[in-house]
Amino acid sequence: MEELRSQLRQYIKDTFLMGVRAEPLADDASFLEHHVLDSTGFLELIAYLEETCAIKVADDEMVPENLDSIDSLVAFIGRKRAA
């Protein structure tokens, strides 16, 4: 899971932060609260997850509890892979 966490952190940094933030974003930091992702960003993130993690994100799973931080993403992907 640490490799997944690192991969997600790098994707968020490269795609959405683009060197704008001087300090790193904590793994439990909310993407919404820190203005990292907007609605379009979440759609890009979902497409990335489906492509790279070989999971399908259902409409009812597109909630902050699953997608709003690195920690929530790792937990969500873990649950999807275990199912």
N, C-alpha and C positions, 0 to 999 in steps of 0.2 A: 504494500500500500504506500510505502514511502516513495517509491518510484512514480506512482500515479500522482501523489501529492506534488512532487517536484515538477512533473510534466504539466499539471494543471496550473501551478504557480507560474511557470515559464510562459505558458500560453496566455494567461491573463496579463502578465507583464508586457509581453511582446505585442499583443493584439489591442489591448485597451489602455494600458498605462503609458506605453510608448515613451518612457523616460520622463514623464511629466512629474511623477512623485519622486521626491528625493529619498524619503524613507520607505522601506519595504512595507507592503500591506500584510498585516498579521493574518494567519490562516483562519481565524475566527471573525475577522472583520467583514461586516456586511457590504456587499457590492453596492447595494442601493444607498445606504447611509453615507458611504464615502464617494458616491457619485462616480463609481467605476463603470457601471453598466446602466444603460437605459433599456427600454423595451426592445429596440432593435438589437442591442448588444446581447440580451438574453436569447434572442432567436439565433444569433450567430454562435453563441455558446452551446446551445442545444444541438445545432447542426454539427459542431465540432465534436461534442460528446458522442453523438450517434455514429459519426464516421470513425473516430479514433478508438472509442471504447466498445464498439460493437453492441450498443444498447439502443433501445427504442424508448424515447421519452413520450409518454402518453399525455394528452391534454390535461388530465386531472393531476399529473405529476409536476406540471409547470408552476410550482409554488415556491415561495422563498425558503420554506423549510428544506427543500431539496437543492436549491440552486443559488443561494445568496451568499455563499462564502466557500473558501477552499475546503474547510472542514465539512460543510454540508454536502458539497459535491462528492467528496471522498466517501462519506457515509452512504449517500444515495447510490453511487455507482456500485459500492460493495453490496448493497441490498439487491440491486438489479442483477448483478452477476450471480448472486446466491440463489435467486429465484429460478 
